[in-house]
Amino acid sequence: MGGDRESSSGAPHAITEARGSELENKPDEPPVVARMIVEIRSDGTRTIARGALEDTASGEKVAIEARGSTPAALAMSLARSMLSVPSLARQAVKALLVSKRGRG
């Protein structure tokens, strides 16, 4: 299963089977700052995503829920849910600022 692929936006992504220690930090990757587990349910007319987010620095854990009638609507709803958690929103802004500084 899997391998590196490109998304429709051109950004690389990978889908691979992972077991146990395969999820540990790799030397060339940044540290884990959050964990997310999401369950997605759909009957063809509506889609619901439910899960949990954990901020690894603070230990804060929150439940998230998103609903949408299209994949794009679900993704936007899920993003809003994640950014509504103050510590995770701060972390996302920091990561964005750091990545923009590295390019310039």
C-alpha positions as CSV (number, residue, x, y, z in Angstrom):
1,M,0.0,0.0,0.0
2,G,1.2,3.5,-0.7
3,G,4.1,5.6,-1.8
4,D,4.7,9.3,-2.4
5,R,2.2,10.9,-4.8
6,E,1.2,14.5,-5.8
7,S,-2.1,16.0,-4.9
8,S,-4.2,18.0,-7.4
9,S,-2.5,21.1,-6.0
10,G,0.9,19.7,-6.8
11,A,1.8,19.3,-3.1
12,P,3.4,15.9,-2.3
13,H,1.6,13.5,0.0
14,A,2.1,9.9,1.0
15,I,-0.3,7.1,1.9
16,T,1.5,4.3,3.5
17,E,0.6,1.5,5.9
18,A,2.1,2.2,9.3
19,R,2.6,-0.1,12.2
20,G,3.9,0.7,15.7
21,S,7.3,2.4,15.7
22,E,6.9,3.5,12.1
23,L,5.1,6.6,13.4
24,E,8.1,7.6,15.5
25,N,10.0,10.8,14.7
26,K,12.4,10.6,11.8
27,P,15.7,12.6,12.0
28,D,14.9,14.8,9.0
29,E,11.4,15.8,10.2
30,P,10.2,18.5,12.7
31,P,8.9,17.4,16.1
32,V,5.3,16.3,16.6
33,V,3.3,19.3,17.9
34,A,-0.2,17.8,17.7
35,R,-2.0,14.5,17.2
36,M,-5.3,14.1,15.4
37,I,-7.6,11.1,15.0
38,V,-10.7,11.4,12.8
39,E,-13.5,9.1,12.0
40,I,-15.5,9.9,8.8
41,R,-19.0,8.7,8.2
42,S,-21.1,9.3,5.1
43,D,-24.4,8.1,3.6
44,G,-23.8,9.8,0.2
45,T,-25.9,12.9,1.0
46,R,-24.0,14.1,4.1
47,T,-20.6,13.5,5.7
48,I,-19.7,13.8,9.3
49,A,-16.1,13.8,10.7
50,R,-15.6,13.3,14.4
51,G,-12.4,13.0,16.3
52,A,-9.9,14.3,18.8
53,L,-7.0,16.7,18.8
54,E,-4.2,16.7,21.3
55,D,-1.6,19.6,21.7
56,T,1.5,17.7,22.6
57,A,3.1,20.7,24.3
58,S,0.3,21.6,26.7
59,G,-1.4,18.2,26.8
60,E,-4.7,19.9,25.9
61,K,-7.2,17.4,24.3
62,V,-10.4,18.5,22.6
63,A,-13.1,16.8,20.6
64,I,-13.7,18.0,17.0
65,E,-16.7,17.6,14.7
66,A,-17.2,18.7,11.2
67,R,-20.1,18.3,8.7
68,G,-20.3,18.9,5.0
69,S,-22.3,18.0,1.9
70,T,-19.1,18.0,-0.3
71,P,-15.5,17.0,0.4
72,A,-14.5,20.7,0.2
73,A,-17.3,21.8,2.6
74,L,-16.2,19.0,5.0
75,A,-12.5,20.1,4.8
76,M,-13.4,23.7,5.5
77,S,-15.6,22.7,8.4
78,L,-12.8,20.5,9.8
79,A,-10.2,23.3,9.4
80,R,-12.5,25.7,11.3
81,S,-12.9,23.2,14.1
82,M,-9.2,22.7,14.4
83,L,-8.4,26.5,14.4
84,S,-11.1,27.1,17.1
85,V,-8.7,25.5,19.6
86,P,-6.6,28.5,20.8
87,S,-3.3,26.6,21.4
88,L,-3.6,24.7,18.1
89,A,-4.4,27.9,16.2
90,R,-1.4,29.6,17.7
91,Q,0.8,26.7,16.7
92,A,-0.5,26.8,13.1
93,V,0.2,30.6,12.8
94,K,3.7,30.1,14.2
95,A,4.4,27.3,11.7
96,L,3.1,29.5,8.8
97,L,5.2,32.4,9.8
98,V,8.3,30.3,10.2
99,S,7.8,28.7,6.8
100,K,7.3,32.1,5.1
101,R,10.5,33.5,6.7
102,G,12.5,30.5,5.5
103,R,11.4,31.2,1.9
104,G,12.3,34.9,1.8
